[in-house]
Amino acid sequence: MNNTEIKSGVIISFLLALILSSQALYSQQLSFGEGLNAAKKEHKLVIVDIYTDWCGWCKKMDREAYSDAGIQKIINDNFIYVKLNAEGNGVNKYNGKSYTDGELAEYFQVTGYPTTVFLDSKGKVIEFNYDKTKMNNLPGYYETKDFKKVLEYIRNGKYKDTDLSTII
């Protein structure tokens, strides 16, 4: 083999590994109900990634933050990942009631996309403070480095006593 063939092989191997790692998170994607059940069973937190099909920032966050290998590892090790299309036609059971996807997004007080909601292993919304304001969701796009800090903040239980604005 010459150097060009070796370089091509390395590049192809790298691209294949990248594709497979980015699909690892999405292959574990569950419906809202499946996610709640898995969280109870596995004693993990839940990430509810609320999006719409037309949302460019949602797609950017998928491409950048959610596809990052470090973020995927944190999610796979500590969370159950659920995507919820706020304009979808699914029906979800939550807290003893049935909600359409849109109604569930409303319940979580989503006003823009993407929005991330964190639930404990029993399905209770995790509240946190941001700039001394009580929050029950994380609205908007976050760059990979900041989103990683958010995940660590939630994973480590810092939301109980630390304002998120001091972290990111």
Helices and strands as residue ranges (DSSP letters): H 3-27, H 32-42, E 45-51, H 56-61, I 62-66, H 69-78, E 79-85, E 91-94, E 97-100, H 101-107, E 115-119, E 128-130, E 133-135, E 138-139, H 144-155, G 158-160, G 164-166
